[in-house]
Amino acid sequence: MVRSPIPTQPPHTTMPSKPILLSAAALLLALAAWLWWSADRAQVHALGEPLQCALPAQRASAPYPGMVWVPGGTLQLGDTVYPEELPVRRVAVQGFWMDRTEVTNAQFAAFVQATGYVTVAEQAVDAKVHPELPPDLRLPGAVVFISPTDLTGGGNPAQWWRYLPGANWRHPGGQQTSIEGRGAFPVVNLTYRDALAFAQWAGRTLPSEAQWEWAARAAAAPTQTEHAQPAQANTWQGLFPVSNSAQDGFVGLAPVGCYAPNALGLFDMLGNVWEITRDLYLEDHTKLAPETETADYAGLRPGGGPLARHVIKGGSFLCAPNYCMRYRAGARQAQEDDLAVSHLGFRTILQAPGP
């Protein structure tokens, strides 16, 4: 390890006075106390949060229960907040059906029971694919968010993200946690391969980036207020990552359908969990191929591989104004295909005639 020299006091520099030092120490103590109080308050709040939210009943004649129709139209794909959202591109989208909520623990459990499927997070990491990883990071597991009580490394994400062996969709927060009683929560700690396997089992597929964004915009043009933190979504209120006031009702993940749907009847398109799409991730929209989004277009959707990355959309309960302003329809991010994360889920679509 290279050690940096200890900085010395430059000549003619006035040292801080004792009162200033004492004031600084008092401020640090007050900040530490506030962080401890915030964390304790958040834990108490989480214990009283509901485990299920009532979804409005669908018509008995609905052709595809649990799904809503997204009519076709012309999308201005992208946004202007972060470079990867540019350039804004015009894309024509055909109509499709979409799950009105994120896929839940109960739904994914039914899939696993029927097929015996084993997720990526439940398998050891292939050392040939990732020879750089130490043995403890090749154990079956997932990356889990853990809110720190203090910050010592500035904005280093390693302070709130940890790879926990034993974390998977059944144990979303690590081996000591469980989804018992949480069947209505979005299933998390999955990868692109896991989401695609569920979709194919259900006779469906994953949305493209354009399809997902068009649905999140409720098949309409973007509004001028789109960049504001949404009121009807599970996001982070407070100073991320140390203090969440939970003004939206939840400190962490929420059950599906706890917030008002958009105009199409789709719940949680923004916030709660990031959602996996079937598009490979490109650094921006420059090379985005189709001006018409069709069901059979596969130009950006090959099988990928363990080192591939796919586009994820919608932000999560961890998005705050001071960090990750991606609680917007036009926001996007890359996600490694072989890495499961505790704030990542998905929903499916069906290419079929409309109502």
DRENDO-1510 file (C-alpha; in Angstrom, 1 decimal, always signed):
<recs>
REC; n; res; u; v; w
REC; 1; MET; +0.0; +0.0; +0.0 .
REC; 2; VAL; +1.3; +3.5; -0.9 .
REC; 3; ARG; +1.1; +5.8; +2.0 .
REC; 4; SER; +0.7; +9.5; +1.4 .
REC; 5; PRO; +2.9; +11.8; +3.4 .
REC; 6; ILE; +1.3; +13.5; +6.4 .
REC; 7; PRO; +0.6; +17.1; +5.5 .
REC; 8; THR; +2.5; +19.7; +7.5 .
REC; 9; GLN; +1.3; +23.1; +8.5 .
REC; 10; PRO; +2.4; +25.7; +5.9 .
REC; 11; PRO; +4.4; +28.6; +7.4 .
REC; 12; HIS; +2.6; +31.8; +8.5 .
REC; 13; THR; -0.7; +29.9; +8.6 .
REC; 14; THR; -2.9; +30.6; +11.7 .
REC; 15; MET; -3.9; +27.5; +13.6 .
REC; 16; PRO; -7.6; +27.2; +14.6 .
REC; 17; SER; -8.4; +28.7; +18.0 .
REC; 18; LYS; -9.6; +26.5; +20.9 .
REC; 19; PRO; -13.2; +27.9; +20.8 .
REC; 20; ILE; -13.4; +27.1; +17.1 .
REC; 21; LEU; -12.1; +23.5; +17.7 .
REC; 22; LEU; -14.6; +23.0; +20.5 .
REC; 23; SER; -17.5; +24.3; +18.3 .
REC; 24; ALA; -16.5; +22.0; +15.5 .
REC; 25; ALA; -16.4; +19.0; +18.0 .
REC; 26; ALA; -19.8; +20.0; +19.3 .
REC; 27; LEU; -21.2; +20.1; +15.8 .
REC; 28; LEU; -19.8; +16.7; +15.0 .
REC; 29; LEU; -21.3; +15.3; +18.2 .
REC; 30; ALA; -24.7; +16.8; +17.4 .
REC; 31; LEU; -24.5; +15.4; +13.8 .
REC; 32; ALA; -23.7; +11.9; +15.2 .
REC; 33; ALA; -26.6; +12.1; +17.6 .
REC; 34; TRP; -29.0; +13.2; +14.9 .
REC; 35; LEU; -27.9; +10.4; +12.6 .
REC; 36; TRP; -28.4; +7.9; +15.5 .
REC; 37; TRP; -31.9; +9.3; +16.3 .
REC; 38; SER; -32.9; +9.3; +12.6 .
REC; 39; ALA; -31.8; +5.6; +12.2 .
REC; 40; ASP; -33.7; +4.6; +15.4 .
REC; 41; ARG; -36.8; +6.5; +14.3 .
REC; 42; ALA; -36.7; +4.8; +10.8 .
REC; 43; GLN; -36.5; +1.4; +12.4 .
REC; 44; VAL; -39.6; +2.1; +14.6 .
REC; 45; HIS; -41.5; +3.4; +11.6 .
REC; 46; ALA; -40.7; +0.3; +9.5 .
REC; 47; LEU; -42.2; -2.0; +12.1 .
REC; 48; GLY; -45.6; -0.3; +11.6 .
REC; 49; GLU; -45.6; -0.3; +7.8 .
REC; 50; PRO; -48.3; -2.3; +6.0 .
REC; 51; LEU; -47.4; -5.7; +4.4 .
REC; 52; GLN; -50.1; -5.4; +1.7 .
REC; 53; CYS; -52.0; -2.6; -0.1 .
REC; 54; ALA; -55.4; -3.2; -1.7 .
REC; 55; LEU; -55.5; -3.1; -5.5 .
REC; 56; PRO; -58.6; -2.0; -7.3 .
REC; 57; ALA; -60.7; -4.9; -8.7 .
REC; 58; GLN; -60.5; -5.5; -12.4 .
REC; 59; ARG; -63.5; -6.3; -14.6 .
REC; 60; ALA; -64.4; -10.0; -14.7 .
REC; 61; SER; -64.2; -9.8; -18.5 .
REC; 62; ALA; -60.6; -8.5; -18.5 .
REC; 63; PRO; -58.8; -10.6; -21.1 .
REC; 64; TYR; -55.5; -10.7; -19.2 .
REC; 65; PRO; -56.0; -10.5; -15.5 .
REC; 66; GLY; -53.4; -8.4; -13.7 .
REC; 67; MET; -52.4; -6.5; -16.9 .
REC; 68; VAL; -53.5; -3.2; -18.5 .
REC; 69; TRP; -53.5; -2.1; -22.1 .
REC; 70; VAL; -50.9; +0.4; -23.2 .
REC; 71; PRO; -52.1; +2.0; -26.5 .
REC; 72; GLY; -49.6; +2.8; -29.2 .
REC; 73; GLY; -48.2; +6.3; -30.1 .
REC; 74; THR; -45.1; +8.3; -30.6 .
REC; 75; LEU; -42.6; +8.6; -27.7 .
REC; 76; GLN; -39.9; +11.3; -27.2 .
REC; 77; LEU; -37.5; +8.8; -25.6 .
REC; 78; GLY; -35.1; +10.1; -23.1 .
REC; 79; ASP; -34.5; +13.2; -20.9 .
REC; 80; THR; -31.9; +15.9; -20.2 .
REC; 81; VAL; -30.8; +15.4; -16.6 .
REC; 82; TYR; -28.0; +13.0; -17.1 .
REC; 83; PRO; -25.8; +12.4; -20.2 .
REC; 84; GLU; -26.9; +8.8; -20.8 .
REC; 85; GLU; -30.5; +10.0; -21.3 .
REC; 86; LEU; -29.5; +11.9; -24.4 .
REC; 87; PRO; -30.2; +12.5; -27.2 .
REC; 88; VAL; -34.0; +12.6; -26.9 .
REC; 89; ARG; -35.2; +10.4; -29.8 .
REC; 90; ARG; -38.5; +10.0; -31.5 .
REC; 91; VAL; -39.8; +6.4; -31.4 .
REC; 92; ALA; -43.2; +5.1; -32.5 .
REC; 93; VAL; -44.5; +2.4; -30.2 .
REC; 94; GLN; -47.1; -0.2; -31.0 .
REC; 95; GLY; -49.7; -1.1; -28.3 .
REC; 96; PHE; -49.1; -3.9; -25.8 .
REC; 97; TRP; -50.3; -5.3; -22.5 .
REC; 98; MET; -48.3; -4.7; -19.3 .
REC; 99; ASP; -48.4; -6.0; -15.7 .
REC; 100; ARG; -50.1; -3.4; -13.7 .
REC; 101; THR; -47.7; -4.0; -10.8 .
REC; 102; GLU; -44.1; -5.2; -10.4 .
REC; 103; VAL; -43.9; -9.0; -10.2 .
REC; 104; THR; -44.3; -10.0; -6.5 .
REC; 105; ASN; -42.6; -12.5; -4.2 .
REC; 106; ALA; -45.8; -14.7; -4.3 .
REC; 107; GLN; -45.8; -14.7; -8.1 .
REC; 108; PHE; -42.1; -15.6; -8.4 .
REC; 109; ALA; -42.5; -18.3; -5.7 .
REC; 110; ALA; -45.3; -19.9; -7.9 .
REC; 111; PHE; -42.9; -19.9; -10.8 .
REC; 112; VAL; -40.1; -21.5; -8.8 .
REC; 113; GLN; -42.4; -24.1; -7.3 .
REC; 114; ALA; -43.7; -25.0; -10.8 .
REC; 115; THR; -40.3; -25.2; -12.5 .
REC; 116; GLY; -37.6; -25.7; -9.8 .
REC; 117; TYR; -35.8; -22.7; -11.2 .
REC; 118; VAL; -32.6; -21.6; -9.3 .
REC; 119; THR; -31.7; -17.8; -9.5 .
REC; 120; VAL; -28.3; -16.4; -10.3 .
REC; 121; ALA; -27.9; -15.2; -6.7 .
REC; 122; GLU; -28.4; -18.7; -5.4 .
REC; 123; GLN; -25.4; -20.0; -7.4 .
REC; 124; ALA; -21.7; -19.4; -6.9 .
REC; 125; VAL; -20.0; -16.9; -9.1 .
REC; 126; ASP; -18.0; -18.5; -12.0 .
REC; 127; ALA; -14.3; -17.8; -11.2 .
REC; 128; LYS; -13.5; -18.1; -14.9 .
REC; 129; VAL; -15.8; -15.2; -15.6 .
REC; 130; HIS; -14.7; -13.1; -12.6 .
REC; 131; PRO; -11.1; -14.2; -11.8 .
REC; 132; GLU; -10.5; -10.8; -10.1 .
REC; 133; LEU; -13.0; -11.5; -7.3 .
REC; 134; PRO; -11.7; -12.9; -3.9 .
REC; 135; PRO; -13.4; -16.2; -2.8 .
REC; 136; ASP; -15.8; -14.5; -0.4 .
REC; 137; LEU; -17.3; -12.5; -3.2 .
REC; 138; ARG; -17.8; -15.6; -5.4 .
REC; 139; LEU; -20.1; -17.2; -2.9 .
REC; 140; PRO; -23.8; -17.2; -3.8 .
REC; 141; GLY; -25.3; -13.9; -2.7 .
REC; 142; ALA; -26.5; -10.4; -3.7 .
REC; 143; VAL; -25.7; -6.7; -3.1 .
REC; 144; VAL; -27.8; -5.3; -0.4 .
REC; 145; PHE; -28.5; -1.7; +0.7 .
REC; 146; ILE; -27.7; -1.1; +4.4 .
REC; 147; SER; -28.2; +2.5; +5.6 .
REC; 148; PRO; -25.0; +3.7; +7.4 .
REC; 149; THR; -25.2; +5.5; +10.7 .
REC; 150; ASP; -22.3; +7.7; +9.7 .
REC; 151; LEU; -20.2; +8.5; +6.6 .
REC; 152; THR; -16.5; +8.3; +6.7 .
REC; 153; GLY; -15.6; +8.0; +3.0 .
REC; 154; GLY; -17.5; +10.8; +1.4 .
REC; 155; GLY; -19.6; +9.5; -1.4 .
REC; 156; ASN; -18.1; +6.0; -1.6 .
REC; 157; PRO; -21.1; +3.7; -2.3 .
REC; 158; ALA; -19.3; +0.9; -0.5 .
REC; 159; GLN; -20.5; +2.5; +2.7 .
REC; 160; TRP; -24.1; +1.6; +1.9 .
REC; 161; TRP; -23.9; -1.3; -0.5 .
REC; 162; ARG; -22.6; -4.7; +0.7 .
REC; 163; TYR; -22.3; -8.0; -1.0 .
REC; 164; LEU; -23.9; -10.5; +1.4 .
REC; 165; PRO; -23.4; -14.2; +0.9 .
REC; 166; GLY; -26.8; -15.9; +1.3 .
REC; 167; ALA; -28.8; -12.9; +0.1 .
REC; 168; ASN; -31.3; -13.9; -2.6 .
REC; 169; TRP; -35.0; -13.4; -3.5 .
REC; 170; ARG; -36.0; -15.6; -0.5 .
REC; 171; HIS; -33.7; -13.7; +1.8 .
REC; 172; PRO; -33.7; -10.1; +0.4 .
REC; 173; GLY; -31.7; -8.5; +3.2 .
REC; 174; GLY; -29.3; -11.4; +3.9 .
REC; 175; GLN; -29.6; -14.9; +5.4 .
REC; 176; GLN; -31.3; -13.7; +8.6 .
REC; 177; THR; -34.2; -12.1; +6.6 .
REC; 178; SER; -37.2; -13.7; +5.0 .
REC; 179; ILE; -40.1; -13.0; +2.6 .
REC; 180; GLU; -42.6; -14.7; +5.0 .
REC; 181; GLY; -45.7; -12.6; +5.1 .
REC; 182; ARG; -44.3; -10.4; +2.3 .
REC; 183; GLY; -45.8; -12.0; -0.7 .
REC; 184; ALA; -47.2; -8.7; -1.9 .
REC; 185; PHE; -43.8; -7.1; -2.1 .
REC; 186; PRO; -41.8; -6.8; -5.3 .
REC; 187; VAL; -39.4; -9.7; -5.8 .
REC; 188; VAL; -35.8; -8.5; -5.7 .
REC; 189; ASN; -32.3; -9.7; -5.9 .
REC; 190; LEU; -32.9; -11.0; -9.4 .
REC; 191; THR; -30.9; -10.6; -12.7 .
REC; 192; TYR; -31.9; -10.2; -16.3 .
REC; 193; ARG; -31.7; -14.0; -16.8 .
REC; 194; ASP; -34.1; -14.6; -13.9 .
REC; 195; ALA; -36.6; -12.0; -15.0 .
REC; 196; LEU; -36.5; -13.3; -18.6 .
REC; 197; ALA; -37.0; -16.9; -17.4 .
REC; 198; PHE; -40.1; -15.9; -15.4 .
REC; 199; ALA; -41.5; -13.9; -18.4 .
REC; 200; GLN; -41.1; -16.8; -20.8 .
REC; 201; TRP; -42.7; -19.2; -18.3 .
REC; 202; ALA; -45.7; -16.9; -18.1 .
REC; 203; GLY; -45.9; -16.7; -21.9 .
REC; 204; ARG; -44.7; -13.1; -22.0 .
REC; 205; THR; -41.5; -11.1; -22.4 .
REC; 206; LEU; -39.7; -8.1; -20.8 .
REC; 207; PRO; -40.5; -4.6; -22.0 .
REC; 208; SER; -38.0; -2.7; -24.2 .
REC; 209; GLU; -36.7; +0.6; -22.9 .
REC; 210; ALA; -39.0; +2.4; -25.3 .
REC; 211; GLN; -42.1; +0.3; -24.3 .
REC; 212; TRP; -41.3; +0.8; -20.6 .
REC; 213; GLU; -40.9; +4.5; -20.9 .
REC; 214; TRP; -44.0; +5.0; -23.0 .
REC; 215; ALA; -46.0; +3.1; -20.4 .
REC; 216; ALA; -44.5; +5.1; -17.6 .
REC; 217; ARG; -45.5; +8.3; -19.3 .
REC; 218; ALA; -49.1; +6.9; -19.5 .
REC; 219; ALA; -48.9; +6.9; -23.3 .
REC; 220; ALA; -48.7; +10.7; -23.3 .
REC; 221; ALA; -46.2; +13.5; -24.0 .
REC; 222; PRO; -43.9; +14.5; -21.0 .
REC; 223; THR; -45.0; +17.3; -18.7 .
REC; 224; GLN; -43.1; +20.3; -17.5 .
REC; 225; THR; -43.1; +19.1; -13.9 .
REC; 226; GLU; -41.6; +15.7; -14.7 .
REC; 227; HIS; -38.3; +16.4; -13.0 .
REC; 228; ALA; -39.8; +17.0; -9.6 .
REC; 229; GLN; -39.6; +14.2; -7.0 .
REC; 230; PRO; -43.0; +12.4; -7.5 .
REC; 231; ALA; -45.5; +12.5; -4.6 .
REC; 232; GLN; -47.2; +9.2; -5.5 .
REC; 233; ALA; -44.1; +7.0; -5.4 .
REC; 234; ASN; -41.8; +5.3; -3.0 .
REC; 235; THR; -38.6; +7.3; -3.0 .
REC; 236; TRP; -36.2; +8.7; -0.4 .
REC; 237; GLN; -37.2; +11.8; +1.6 .
REC; 238; GLY; -34.3; +13.3; +3.5 .
REC; 239; LEU; -30.5; +13.2; +3.3 .
REC; 240; PHE; -29.4; +10.0; +1.4 .
REC; 241; PRO; -28.1; +7.6; +2.6 .
REC; 242; VAL; -28.3; +8.4; +6.3 .
REC; 243; SER; -31.7; +9.8; +7.0 .
REC; 244; ASN; -35.1; +8.9; +5.5 .
REC; 245; SER; -38.1; +10.7; +7.0 .
REC; 246; ALA; -40.5; +8.3; +5.2 .
REC; 247; GLN; -43.0; +11.0; +4.3 .
REC; 248; ASP; -44.2; +8.7; +1.6 .
REC; 249; GLY; -45.1; +6.1; +4.2 .
REC; 250; PHE; -42.2; +3.7; +3.8 .
REC; 251; VAL; -38.6; +3.7; +4.9 .
REC; 252; GLY; -37.6; +0.9; +2.5 .
REC; 253; LEU; -39.4; -1.3; +0.0 .
REC; 254; ALA; -43.2; -1.0; -0.2 .
REC; 255; PRO; -45.7; -3.6; -1.2 .
REC; 256; VAL; -47.0; -3.2; -4.8 .
REC; 257; GLY; -49.9; -0.9; -5.4 .
REC; 258; CYS; -49.6; +1.4; -2.3 .
REC; 259; TYR; -49.5; +4.6; -4.4 .
REC; 260; ALA; -51.9; +6.0; -7.0 .
REC; 261; PRO; -51.5; +4.5; -10.4 .
REC; 262; ASN; -50.8; +6.5; -13.5 .
REC; 263; ALA; -53.5; +7.3; -16.1 .
REC; 264; LEU; -53.3; +3.8; -17.6 .
REC; 265; GLY; -53.7; +2.1; -14.3 .
REC; 266; LEU; -50.0; +1.1; -13.9 .
REC; 267; PHE; -48.7; +1.1; -10.3 .
REC; 268; ASP; -45.1; +2.0; -9.1 .
REC; 269; MET; -43.7; +2.8; -12.5 .
REC; 270; LEU; -41.5; +5.3; -10.6 .
REC; 271; GLY; -39.8; +4.4; -7.4 .
REC; 272; ASN; -40.0; +1.3; -5.2 .
REC; 273; VAL; -37.7; -0.9; -7.4 .
REC; 274; TRP; -35.7; -0.4; -10.6 .
REC; 275; GLU; -37.2; -2.5; -13.4 .
REC; 276; ILE; -35.3; -4.7; -15.9 .
REC; 277; THR; -35.8; -4.2; -19.6 .
REC; 278; ARG; -34.8; -6.4; -22.5 .
REC; 279; ASP; -32.5; -3.8; -24.1 .
REC; 280; LEU; -28.7; -4.0; -23.9 .
REC; 281; TYR; -27.3; -0.9; -22.3 .
REC; 282; LEU; -25.6; +1.7; -24.5 .
REC; 283; GLU; -23.9; +4.8; -23.1 .
REC; 284; ASP; -26.6; +7.1; -24.7 .
REC; 285; HIS; -29.4; +7.0; -27.3 .
REC; 286; THR; -27.1; +7.9; -30.3 .
REC; 287; LYS; -27.0; +4.3; -31.6 .
REC; 288; LEU; -30.6; +3.5; -30.8 .
REC; 289; ALA; -31.8; +1.8; -33.9 .
REC; 290; PRO; -35.5; +1.8; -34.5 .
REC; 291; GLU; -37.7; +4.7; -35.1 .
REC; 292; THR; -40.6; +2.3; -34.8 .
REC; 293; GLU; -40.7; +0.0; -31.8 .
REC; 294; THR; -42.0; -3.4; -33.0 .
REC; 295; ALA; -42.6; -6.7; -31.2 .
REC; 296; ASP; -40.0; -8.6; -33.3 .
REC; 297; TYR; -37.2; -6.0; -33.2 .
REC; 298; ALA; -34.2; -7.6; -31.6 .
REC; 299; GLY; -31.3; -5.4; -32.8 .
REC; 300; LEU; -30.3; -4.4; -29.2 .
REC; 301; ARG; -31.5; -7.6; -27.6 .
REC; 302; PRO; -29.2; -10.5; -28.1 .
REC; 303; GLY; -28.8; -13.1; -25.4 .
REC; 304; GLY; -26.0; -11.1; -23.8 .
REC; 305; GLY; -23.9; -13.0; -21.2 .
REC; 306; PRO; -22.6; -12.7; -17.7 .
REC; 307; LEU; -20.6; -9.6; -18.5 .
REC; 308; ALA; -23.4; -7.9; -20.5 .
REC; 309; ARG; -25.4; -5.0; -19.1 .
REC; 310; HIS; -29.1; -4.2; -19.7 .
REC; 311; VAL; -31.1; -1.0; -19.2 .
REC; 312; ILE; -33.1; -0.6; -16.0 .
REC; 313; LYS; -35.7; +2.0; -15.6 .
REC; 314; GLY; -37.8; +3.9; -13.0 .
REC; 315; GLY; -35.5; +4.5; -10.1 .
REC; 316; SER; -36.2; +3.0; -6.6 .
REC; 317; PHE; -36.9; +3.7; -3.0 .
REC; 318; LEU; -33.3; +4.9; -2.7 .
REC; 319; CYS; -33.6; +7.8; -5.2 .
REC; 320; ALA; -33.4; +11.2; -3.5 .
REC; 321; PRO; -33.0; +14.8; -4.7 .
REC; 322; ASN; -29.4; +14.8; -3.4 .
REC; 323; TYR; -28.6; +11.4; -4.9 .
REC; 324; CYS; -29.8; +9.6; -8.0 .
REC; 325; MET; -32.5; +11.8; -9.4 .
REC; 326; ARG; -33.8; +8.9; -11.5 .
REC; 327; TYR; -37.4; +8.8; -10.3 .
REC; 328; ARG; -38.3; +9.9; -13.8 .
REC; 329; ALA; -39.7; +8.1; -16.9 .
REC; 330; GLY; -36.8; +9.2; -19.0 .
REC; 331; ALA; -34.1; +8.1; -16.6 .
REC; 332; ARG; -32.1; +5.0; -17.3 .
REC; 333; GLN; -29.2; +3.1; -15.8 .
REC; 334; ALA; -27.0; +0.1; -16.6 .
REC; 335; GLN; -27.2; -3.2; -14.6 .
REC; 336; GLU; -24.8; -6.1; -14.8 .
REC; 337; ASP; -26.5; -9.2; -16.0 .
REC; 338; ASP; -24.9; -11.5; -13.4 .
REC; 339; LEU; -25.3; -9.2; -10.3 .
REC; 340; ALA; -28.4; -9.4; -8.2 .
REC; 341; VAL; -29.3; -6.2; -6.2 .
REC; 342; SER; -31.9; -5.6; -3.4 .
REC; 343; HIS; -33.5; -2.6; -5.2 .
REC; 344; LEU; -34.1; -4.3; -8.5 .
REC; 345; GLY; -37.2; -6.0; -9.8 .
REC; 346; PHE; -39.2; -6.3; -13.0 .
REC; 347; ARG; -42.6; -6.5; -14.7 .
REC; 348; THR; -43.6; -8.3; -18.0 .
REC; 349; ILE; -45.5; -7.4; -21.1 .
REC; 350; LEU; -47.6; -9.3; -23.6 .
REC; 351; GLN; -47.8; -8.6; -27.3 .
REC; 352; ALA; -51.4; -9.3; -28.1 .
REC; 353; PRO; -54.4; -7.4; -29.7 .
REC; 354; GLY; -55.9; -4.6; -27.6 .
REC; 355; PRO; -59.3; -4.6; -26.0 .
</recs>
